[in-house]
Amino acid sequence: MCVGAHAWAGQVAGTVMQLSGPLMAKKADGKVKILAIKSEVEQGDTLLTEKETYALIKLIDNSEITLKPNSSVVIEQFSYVAEQPDGDRAIFSLLKGGLRSVTGLLGKRNKERFEMKTPAATIGIRGTTFVATYAVPSAPLPSAGPGLPPGLYVQVLDGLIHVTNPAGTQNFAAGQFGFTPNFKQPPVMLPVNPGIPFTPPPVFSASSSGPGSAAGSGKPAAIDCVVR
């Protein structure tokens, strides 16, 4: 497994399209880079946002992931070649914080090869847009409402997802919310929005309107910095 992980690391998975604050990428070799708009992200990267940072990443299959503040997400594997559907693979790990995922070409033709792993459950897709937030026990979510327990929260905006752990599986459709605190308890439907915020700047919506949109256009590409 270690040999395979190092083989995947370093392959370009996507590009930073919008930022509202600092975004860092911890590389597979342990180095940390400060990313800017138009920076590339790679397989093996752990992406880290700070407390005011939203970050929009467009992946090579035109899917998108928007990271919330105080989040940590690993791009374990992302492989997409238009002419080679058998090689499709998308595996992410949400360690803390949250994100919004918008399905691209990979998820539309090989949806069973997409996995979003978290400490409480794994999320699979059926061609969809969803929001996932994992609140770690040691750091409750800020401004998420009093008494909100730690665990994985999901919201489906379009399509269908399935959330699975050793205790069970639950499907969630557009407009539905779900929760599971850990691997020992099955995912359950929530009757209402639990109140977890996801409010990226308005320019992020304009960025994701389609190819040729102004995501980062008109701005010079900043130089990546390596933190040693």
N, C-alpha and C positions, 0 to 999 in steps of 0.2 A: 504494500500500500504506500509506503514512503517513496519507493522508486516511482510509482505512478503519479503521486502528488507532485514530485519534483519535475516530472516530465510535462505535466500540464501547466505548471507555474510559468508565468512570463508570457503566455499567449494572450493577445489583446482580446478583451471581452466587450469593451464598450468605451464610451467617451463621456466626460462630464459636460453637461449642457447648461446647467444653471447652478448657482451657489448663492446662499444668503449669509455665509460665514465660513470659518475654517473647515476644511475637509482634509483628512489625512489618510494615507494608505500605508499600512504596515505590510511590507513585502515578505515573500516566503523566506528570504534570507535574513530577515530581522530588521532590515533598514526601514526607515519611515520617511515617506515623501509627503510634502504639503502640495495638494493638488489645486489646480485652477481650472477655470472654464477652458475647454478643449483638451485638458489632460486626458490621457488614456488610462483606463483601469484594466487590470490583467487577472487571469486565473491565479488563484492563490492569494490575492490581495485581501486584507482585512480592512474595510472602510470604516472610518471613525469620524462621527460628527460631534461638534461641540454644542453647548447649551442653546445657542441661537441659530444653529445651522440646519437649513434644509438643503438637500443636494439632489439634483435630477441627473440620473445616469441613463443614457440611451445605449442599449446593447446592440451588438452587431446584427441581430435579427429584427431590429426596429422595436423590440420591446423596451419598456421603461421601468426603472425603479427610482422612486423618490424617497430618500431617507429622511427621517424625522430627526430633530435635535436629540443629542445624548444617545446616539445609536451606534451599534457595532454589528456589522454584517460581513460575513466571509463569502467571497466568490469561490466556492470550492472547485467548481468546474463549469465552464460555459463553452460549448463547442457547437458551431453552426456553420455549415457550408451549403449554399443554395442547391448545388448539384448533388449533395451527398446526405440525404435525409437519414440514412442509417447511422450516421455519426452524431446526430443531435443529442445533446445532453446539457441540462441546466440544473445545477445543484448549488443552493445557497444555504447559509446558516445564519439565522437571526439570533444573535447572542443576547442582545438587550436593545431596548428602544423600539422603533417601529419603522414601517415603510408602506408605500403603496406600490403595487405591482400591476403593470398593464401588459397583457399578453401580446407577444409579437409573432413572427412567422414560425418560430420553433414550436411555440405552444399551440399554434393552430394546426400544424401538421403532425406533431408528435407530443401531444399534451401529456401522455403518460411518462414522458422523460423529463418532466419538470418537478423538482422537489424544493420546497422551502422548509428546511429543518429548524426547529426551535428546541429549547430545553424541555418543553412540555408536550409537543406533538409535531408531526410533519404535515405540511399543507401540500396537497396536490390540486391540479386545476382541471377544468373542463372548458378552457377558453374564456378568460375572465379578466375583470379588474377587481382587485381586493386590497384591503388595508389590514395589516397584521401588526400587533403591538405586543411585545413581551416585557412585562414589568417584573424585574428581578426582586426577590424577597428583601434584599439588603438596601434597595434603592427604590421606594415607591414612586410611581409616576407623578411628576409635578403637574399641578392644575388639572388633575384627572378626576377630582371629586373625592370627598372624604370617605375613608373606609373602603376604598376600592382594593380588593385583594390582589396579590401578585399572581402572575400566570399569563397565559396567552389569550389575547382578545382578537377576534377577527370580525371584519365587516365586508360584505360582498356588495360591490357597486354594480357589477354587470356579470352575467354568466353564472357559473357554479364552481364551488371548491369542495374538497373533502378534507377533513381534518382527522388524522389518525394517530393513535398511540396504542400501547399494549392493552389499555383498558377498553378501547372501542373506537368506532369510526362514526362520524356524523357529517352529513352533507349540508351545505349552506347555499342558498340561492340569493339572487339579487334582492337587496333590501333587508337581509337577515343578519343577525349578530350572533357570535358564539364565544364560548369561553371554556378553558380547561386550566386548572391550576398547576398540574404536573402530570407525569407519565402514569401515575397510579389511578387517575380519575378520568373517565371518558369525557370527550367534548360534549357540551350541552348548548342548546339554543337559549339565547337571552331574549326576553320579551321586548326590551327597548334598548336603544343605544346607551351603552354604559357611560358615555360622556368623555371618552378619551379624545383629546384634541388632535386634529390634523389640519393645519392651516398654513400651507406653503404660500409664499408671496404670489400675487396675481400673475406676475410675469411667467411663473412656472406653467400655468395653464396655456398661455400663449405659446410657450416653447414646445409643448407636446401636441400642438394642433395638427402636425403632420410634417412631411418632408418639405424642406425649403423654408420652414418657419424661422423666426429670428432668434433662435436659441444661441446666444453668444455672438450673433453676427454684429459686425460693426465694432467689436472690441478686439484689441490685440491679444493674442494668446500670451498668457503669462508663463514665465519659466518655472518649471517644477523645481522645488528645493529639496535637497536630501538632508535630513536631520541625522547627524552622526552622534 
